Structures are given as C-alpha cells and as structure tokens.
C-alpha cells in the first residue's frame, strides 16, 4: 500500500552492520523463525496493525495443523518499527541475527527496501505486508516479494471502471513526498488516456498539511470541469481535502486507492459518499471472504477493519502452500517455491507468482462508500496491455 518518504535508504542500511552469522534454518526447538518488522505505532499503524492481526491468525491455524507445509512449526518474532525507517533497519538486522528464515516487512516501500537490503545478502525470503510499489522487488533482488495489488494494477482497474462508467475527464491530485501518492495517480492518468480519457489538470500538495485551499480553488475554477478527481492521498490528508472540497461546493466524484479502506475514512460518513477506492478483496454473501471475516471475529473479538487483515492472512496461506512437501528448508528453496506458485486459491481469489517478477497476478476489488459503509462494486483483473509499465 503506502509508500512513505523518499530517503537515502543506502545510507540508513549502511549504518547497520550486516552480520548474518546467526542465520540458521531452524531453531533448536524445531520451529522456523519468521521475523516481522512492522509498524504497530506511528503513521503506518492503520495498515500494519490489521495486517499483523490477520497474519497471526493464519500462523495460529497453520501451527495447529503441524506448521508450514504440515511439518514446520512457526515461531514469530515481532518488532515494532514505529513507522521509522532507521528503526526498521535495526529491527531487521536483529531478527536476521536471531535466525529468521522468512521476513515480513511493512506496508511501505522505503522501509521494505531498507529491510530487503539486509535480508537479500542474508538469503532470507522477504514479503511486504501491503507495500504496493511495482518497483519494490527489482529494487531489492530475488528474495523480495510483494503480496498486495500493485499501484499500477490498482490504477488500471480504477481507470477501466471510470471509463466504462462514462467518465472521460480527470483531474489528478498528487504529492511528490511519496512514491505512492505521486506514482499511483500518474499510473491512473496513463491508463485512463490509453483508454481514451483526458487529463484536464494536475495539482500537488505537501503531505501532513491541513490546507488544501489552493488545490480546491484550482479545481473549482478549471475552465474544463473534470468528471472525476483521482488522488492517492490518505490519512490525515484525504479527510482534510474532502472536507474542504465539499465545503467549497465541488461535488465532482473522487476516486482513491486502497489506503482509503480504513475506519477513519468510513467515519467521514456523508463526506465519503460516492468515493470509489481499491482493495484486495470484497466480502459478498457466501464468499470465502465473508467466512474469513466471521472466523476472524470469533478469534479476535471484532470484525476486520479493512482488507489488510485478509491480506496478512493470505500471506500465511501462501507460505504454507509454498512449503508443502518440503522436508529441509533454506532461503533458496523457499524463494523458488514462492516464485513457482501458480493459481493458488486464496481467500480473495487466485494468486499467481509463476512467470512474474515476484509480483502476484491477482484481481482488484473496487468499493464505494455509501452511508459510512464500503459497498462492493466489482472485482476485475485488467489485461496486461491495460497495466502501465512501472515508473
């Protein structure tokens, strides 16, 4: 999902010693250690907390069946990164030294890259919770996998839906502060124009500032009024933007991405009405996702707050499927097994890594807020020709 501040990741990693001598395939008690460096506090907590909750549920169920592949019990070592990249680096090193054979990283590209620059030379397969940048695996190496629908895939699905809904003119609102908030609207613009749509304007904003008056005034005074506004803004920026946009009398539909699938955005009530956004899945009566949501509530005492719980859960299922039939495990074997997964049936649908650059082929769900609740619109998988190439 969210890709936070562009920083000198190499400098951060350079500050952490790459001592990997403590890395073994299993602990003395026979369990495989999975290290989880995740933001349980700070700006990314809204995304990492539910992801970890879903992942924990999967591991509990897998351990009850004997462990990954039915024979490799899992021991989780979890560290809070506090949404800080330097802390992510030190926590990753700590867990590599503790013998982690698989690493899970935050819903964020930059810290995931930092973690990957430690796990890659250590030979530790690494999966990001919901980091969605399509350049992430290539920026790290052959040990890094994404799990969530990527930015360009989400954008292609949104653009296809917008165009097929009769919308033809879009205004893009971007922030240069992150790859998510800058790249995803750009992907949308490219996909939309390929389909025949037009970008009538583009504005920018600085993250974590409450004043969107310039952007709102610009949109209101456009000579060619847009049919929709597309932005990848998220908390706290999106609530500030939509409040000021509607207060100015601008009723133009707003499209966003997966970061809008949170209780905070739903809590905007009538202000969020009509907002369309993406997700990894959408619960419908009788679906696997509905069944998962019920089981999650029984296990933890409350319903999932987003699709991040099920994505974390599916990561556990993916690892379990990859290790089926594997007696002795090491990083290379796990990596190869993950990369060879084909048409794995998860909770939200089919997931395939075979033939990709460690980025899953999977469907994207589209949802719309009405009355403070996210309603399913449709799920679709754009054709390869409709997905913009990574920036």
N, C-alpha and C positions, 0 to 999 in steps of 0.2 A: 504494500500500500504506500505508505507515506515515505517520501524521500526527503530527508531533512538536510540541513545546511551543507553547502559545498565547502569542504575544508581540505587542508593538506593531509590526506589520510596517510600518506607515506611517512610524514613527519611524526604523526601520532604513533604509528606502528614502530617507527624507529626508536621511540622512547621505551619500548617494551622489549625485553630480551627474549629472543626466540629459542629458549631452551626447551627441547622436546624429548629429553631423555626419559621422562617419566611416562611416556605413552605406551601402554600395553593393550593387548586385545581384550582382556577381561580382567576384572578384579579378582582377588583371591577367593571371594565367596561365589565365584562363578557368574556373576552378573556383568552385563555390558553397561558401561557408564555412558549416558547421554548427557552432555553438558548443555545447559540452556542459559544463554546470556540474553536477558530480556528486560525491557523497561517496565517495571512494576510501579514506578513512580515517575513523575515528570510528564512532559508533553506527549510522549508516545504511549502512556499508560492506558489510554482509552482503547488502544488497539492491541497492545501486548498482553494486558491482563486477561481479556476474554480468550485470546489465542492460547495462552498458557493453560487456562482452565479446561479448554477442550482437549488440549494435548495430554494433560494429566489424566483426564477421564479415559482416553484411549489407552494410555500406558497401564492404568489400573486394570482395565479389561484384558489387555494383552498379557499382563503378568499373571492374571487369574487363569489364563489358558496355557501357562508354561513359559511365557516370554515371547520375544520376537521369533517368528518362524516356528513357534511352538516349543522352542528349546533354549532360548537365550533370554533369561530374566533381565529386566532393565532396572538400573539404579539411576535416578535422576539427580543431577547436581545443578541447582538453580542459583543464579546470581542476578541481582538487580543492577542494571546499568544506569539507573536514574536518568535515562534519556540523554546520557552523556557519552560522546564518542570515545574519549580517553578512558573512561571507566569501562566501556565495552572492551577495549583492547586489553586492559589489565585483567579483567574478569575472564576473557577468552584464554589468555596465557595461563592463568591459574587453573582453569579446567583442563586444558591440554596437558599441563604438568600432572594433574590428578588422574590422568589416564582416560579421558573421554575419547571414545571411538567414533562418536557422531556429535555434531554440534548444531544447535538451533540458535538462530540469530534474530534480531528484532525486525519489526515491520518498518524497515527503514534501510535505504540502500547504503548510505555512507558508513554507518556503524557496521553494517553487514560486510562491506568491503574491507574495513579495518579488521574485523574478525577473520575474514577469509584470507587475508594476507598472513595471518598466523596459522590458521588451520591448513591452508594449501601446502606449505612446505612440510607440515607435520603429517600429511596424508590422512587428514580427518574429513570425511564427507560432511558437508555443511548445508543446511537447509534454512532459508529465511522464512520466518512465520508468514508475513504477508507483504514483504518488500516486493514491489511490482515493477521496478525498472527493468526493461528488457536488456539493458547493457550489463546488468549485475553479474551473471555467470562469466561473461567474457572478460570483465574487469578483474576477476579473481583467478579463475582457472578451472580445471576439470573436476575439482572437488566441490564446487558451488552449484547449488540447485535453487531455483525459485519454485514456489508452490502455488502462488495466487495468480489469477488472471493478470497479465502484464498491462502496463499503461497503454501500449499501442493496441492491444487486443480490446481492452475496455473502451478505448476511444473509437475503434472501428465499430463495435457493437452499438455504441451510443449514436454515432453518425448514421449508421444504417437505419436505426429506428427513427431518428429525427427526419431523415429524408423520406422514408416510407410513410411518415405521418404528415407529409406535405409541407414541412418546414424547409425553407430554401435559403434563408439569410441568417448568419450567425455573427455575434459579437463575442470575441474571446477575451477573457479577463485572466491575466497570468501574473505570477510573481516570479522574479528571477532568483529568489532566495533558495529554492529547492528544485531538484530535477523533476519531482512530482508535479509541483504547482506550475512549473514552466513547460515541461515536456508534454504532459497529458493534453492540455488544450491545443498545443501545436499539432499533436497527433490527430486530434479531432478535426482540426482545420484541414489537414492534408487529406484525411479520409472523406470528409464532407465535400470538399471541392472535387475529389476524384469521382464522387457520385453525381456531381452536377450542381452542388450548392455553392454559395458565395460567402466569403468572409468580408463583412462590411466594416469591420473595425477591430482594433485590438487595444486594450488598455492594460496597465500594470499597477501593482500595489506592493507595498512592503509588508511582510508578514508581521503579525502581532502588533499591528497598529489599528486603532478603532475607527479611524476617519476614512470613509470611502466617498466623501463628498465629491471629489474630483472625478472619480470613475462614474458615479451615479449621474452627475451633471453631464458628463460627456455622452453617456448612453441616452439620456433623456433628450439631448439636443442633436442627436445624429440626424443628418439630412435623409439618410436611407435607414428607416427603422428596421431593426433586426426582428426575425421571427423567434429567435431564442438567444439566450446568453449562455455560454459554456465556460465553466471555471472549475479548477481543481482545488479551490480554497477549502479549508477545513477549519476545525475549531482552533482558536476563537474567531477567526477571520470571517468565516461564512455567516455565522449569526449576525455579526455587525453589518456585513454587506447586505444581506437580505432585508434586514430591518430598515436600513437607510434607503434601499432601492424601493421597497413598497411604500415607505413614508413619503417618498417623492412622487408617488403616483404612477410608477412604472410597473405595469402588470405583465411584462414580457416573460414567457416561461424561462425557467432556469434549469439547466442540466448540470449535473456534477458527477463525481466519481465515487468510488467505494468508501472514501473517508467520511461521507455523509451518512453512512449507515450506523449511527450512534444514538443513544438515548437523548443526548443533548440536542441534536438536530430534530429528532422526532418531537421533543419537548417545545419546539417553536410553534407547534400547533398550526393555526391558520396561516402563519407566515411561511411555513414549509409546504403548504398545499400546492400540488402540481409539480413540485421539484422531482425530477427524474434522476436516478443515480444507479450505479452498478453494484453488483455483489457477486460473491462466489456461488450463491445459491438462493433459492426462493422456496419457502415452505408452502405446499399445496396439500389439500386433504388427501390422505392415503400415501403421501410421498415418503421416501426414506428420510428426508429432512424433517418432516413432521414427527416421525417416530424418534429421530435423534433428539429433537427438541424436548419431547416428553421424557425421554430417558435421562437427558441432561438435567432437567428439573428435578427428577426423582433423586438423582445422585448428589446434586449440589444445593438443592433447595430453592432455586429460582430458574426462570426461563432464560435462555440465551439472550443477551442484549444486542446481538449483531450476528453477522455471518462469520465473524472471526473465530467464534467458538468451534463451529463445524470445520473451518479450515485447519485449525490446530488439531482437531480430532482426526481429520483425514491424513495429516502428516504422520500420525501414529500408524494408521492403516497402511499407508504407502511403505513405511519402513517394515512393517510386519510382512507385507506381500513380497518385498524385495528379499527378505531373509529366509523365505520358505525353502526348505531343502538344503540350507547352508549349515554345514557342521562346524567348520572353523571359519571365523570371521576376521577380516582385516579391512583396512580402509579401501584398498583397491577392489576387493571383492564386493564390498557394499556399494561403492561408486558404480561399478559395472552393472550390478543388479538393478540399482535405481535407474540408471540410464537405459536399461533394456525393458522397463515396464511398458506394456502395450495394452491399451484399452482396459485399464484397471477400473473396476466399477466401485467408485466411492459412494459417499452419501449424496453428493450433489450431482453425480453423473460420471461419465467416462473421463479418465485421466490417462494421458499417454506421454511418455518421455522418449520412447524409441524414435530415432531419426531426428531428434531436436537437439538444440544446444543447451540441454538441461533446463529447458523452459517448458512447462507442461502445455499440451494441447487440451483445452477444456472449454466448456461453454461459459458464457457470461449471462448472469441474470440481470434483468432490468426491473427496477421497482419505482413506484411513485408514491409520494407522501399524500395522504388524504386524511384529514381529521386527526393528525398526530400519529398516524399509523402508516407503515410501509406496505403498500399493496403490490402484489406481483403483477408485472406487465407481461413479460415473456422471457424466455431463455433462448439464446441463439449462439451459434458458433460462426463468426464471419469467415468467408472464404479467404484463403491465403492471399489472393490478389487484392482483397479489401483491407488488409492489415498494413499500415505504414511501416517502412523499414525503420529500425532503431536509429534515433538521432545520434 
